[in-house]
Amino acid sequence: MNKKFAQFLSVVLHPVLMPTYALLFIFQNSTFFSYSIPYHAKLALFLVIILNTLVFPVMVSFILIKKGVIRSFEMEKREERLIPYASNMLLMMVAAYLIHALRLPQVFFQLILGAIASVAIAIIINMKWKISIHMIGVGAMVGTLFGLSTFLLVDLRFPIIFSLFIAGLLGSARMSLGAHSPFQIYLGFGIGFVCEFLFLSL
């Protein structure tokens, strides 16, 4: 794969963007969620997710770069990843609390718990070994769509097919950049997928 294209994919498919993409997939299709959730609840959900999984994590990473704690948003060295991962997990916990406190649909509380679990596993693995957080992110999105389709009978066939294609492209991009081994790619995808799928089954 062309290096510039691989870098482009790594940016537009960054893990912090995956929860927002997943929401867009769910609400922009003619599904049960599109019609059953009131507009104000959708707006509240988007604000909670975008702020706590995208805006605030990017701000934290920017501060860490300025402080010299990490070199870049890529966090190429395993040792750089602990603080950003831990802060992201804490922000996801805030999101989970807000989703519960605002009495938003339970399924989204389950989804954020799945995301917290996947980041917690990534933190543990990262202590000794590097894993692909990009693939955890895209795996979580695919697991979300599969779980909604399986357990809530939501028709998401086309988003699932598209997300699997995207996952394949992203995995190829990360390997072509030399960021991860094939096993790290597959394991990351598996962790993200299984965590979301399992929490949706509860």
C-alpha positions, 0 to 999 in steps of 0.5 A: 500500500502507498505510504501516504495513503496508509498514513491518511487512513491511519488519521481518518480512521483514528480510534478516537473517531470510531465511536462517532462513526459508529453513531453515524452508522446507527442513526443515518440508516433507516433503523429502529434507532432512527425512529424510536429515539427522540431528537433531544436524546440523540443530540445529548448522546452525540454531545456526550460521545463526541466530547468524551471520546473525541474532543477531550482525548484530543485535547489531552493528547495535545497537552501531553505533546506540549509537555513532552510526555508523548512525541506525537498523536501516533504514540509510536513507542509503547511507553508513551501510551499509558497516560493517554490510554488511562485518560481516555478510559476515565473520560469513557467512564464519565461518558458512561455515567452521563449516559446513565444519569441522563437516562439515555437508551441502555444499549449505549451504556452497554456499548460504552462499557464495552469500549472501557473494557477494550481500553482496559485490556489494551492498557494491561497488554501495553505494559509488556507488548505493543498492540494496535489501538487502531484495530481495537477501535475499528474492531469495536465498531464492527462488533457494535454493528454485529451486536446490534444486528444480532441481539436487537435485530437491527438491519445493518447489513450494508454498514457491516459489510462496509465496516469490514472492508474499512477494517481490512484497509486499516489493518493493511495500512498499519502493517504497511507502515510497519506499525504492527505485526499481523498478530498485533493487528488481528489481536487488536481487532479481536479484542475490540470486536469481542468486548462490544459484542459481549457487552451487547449480549448482556 
